[in-house]
């Protein structure tokens, strides 16, 4: 085969690959946008809106998977891994907040590596959920969020793999440890404050009752 012909075939193959990459970028952006919107809906208590956004994200995911069927290298490189992570985060967070069965990577249709980092990010979002619960005086819900954070951190910490196997997991675990500690302190102080407030209210009612007798 002539050298010119070889270059022509390579050029054609790379054009196809680049076109697929552009398609995957579009699908990945939609997954990230919809997953982010789902997380916002979860924090607002709009679970229906979260589910609608996740269905749209799933549609983008399915389109992306079809697009990289002939180019499996894009499954682990390029724009998709970040989109997988955001998608996992939103799905796991919704399940945790609603007390539902947690979806696994196979069920979501994504690789295990971005799933793990997505779980780590979901645990971080639980801190925001716990703080929102504190503001609503829902201390038991705040404690539940903290317990879920601690469980996720403990389980992820047991997966000791280098960055080359699970990128960014160790860094995210360092962040998780700090967030768990801060959230434990916030929930504990809020609980103590609630008990003090209730004690004062009870004493005030008792004094008022004695005054009226």
Secondary structure as the mmCIF struct_conf table of DSSP 4:
data_model
#
loop_
_struct_conf.conf_type_id
_struct_conf.id
_struct_conf.beg_label_comp_id
_struct_conf.beg_label_asym_id
_struct_conf.beg_label_seq_id
_struct_conf.end_label_comp_id
_struct_conf.end_label_asym_id
_struct_conf.end_label_seq_id
HELX_RH_AL_P HELX_RH_AL_P1 UNK A 3 UNK A 44
TURN_TY1_P TURN_TY1_P1 UNK A 45 UNK A 45
HELX_RH_AL_P HELX_RH_AL_P2 UNK A 47 UNK A 67
TURN_TY1_P TURN_TY1_P2 UNK A 68 UNK A 68
BEND BEND1 UNK A 69 UNK A 70
HELX_RH_3T_P HELX_RH_3T_P1 UNK A 72 UNK A 75
TURN_TY1_P TURN_TY1_P3 UNK A 76 UNK A 76
BEND BEND2 UNK A 77 UNK A 77
TURN_TY1_P TURN_TY1_P4 UNK A 78 UNK A 79
HELX_RH_AL_P HELX_RH_AL_P3 UNK A 80 UNK A 98
TURN_TY1_P TURN_TY1_P5 UNK A 99 UNK A 99
HELX_LH_PP_P HELX_LH_PP_P1 UNK A 100 UNK A 104
HELX_RH_AL_P HELX_RH_AL_P4 UNK A 105 UNK A 108
TURN_TY1_P TURN_TY1_P6 UNK A 109 UNK A 109
BEND BEND3 UNK A 110 UNK A 110
HELX_RH_AL_P HELX_RH_AL_P5 UNK A 112 UNK A 135
TURN_TY1_P TURN_TY1_P7 UNK A 136 UNK A 137
HELX_RH_AL_P HELX_RH_AL_P6 UNK A 139 UNK A 157
TURN_TY1_P TURN_TY1_P8 UNK A 158 UNK A 158
TURN_TY1_P TURN_TY1_P9 UNK A 163 UNK A 165
BEND BEND4 UNK A 166 UNK A 166
TURN_TY1_P TURN_TY1_P10 UNK A 167 UNK A 168
HELX_RH_AL_P HELX_RH_AL_P7 UNK A 169 UNK A 212
#
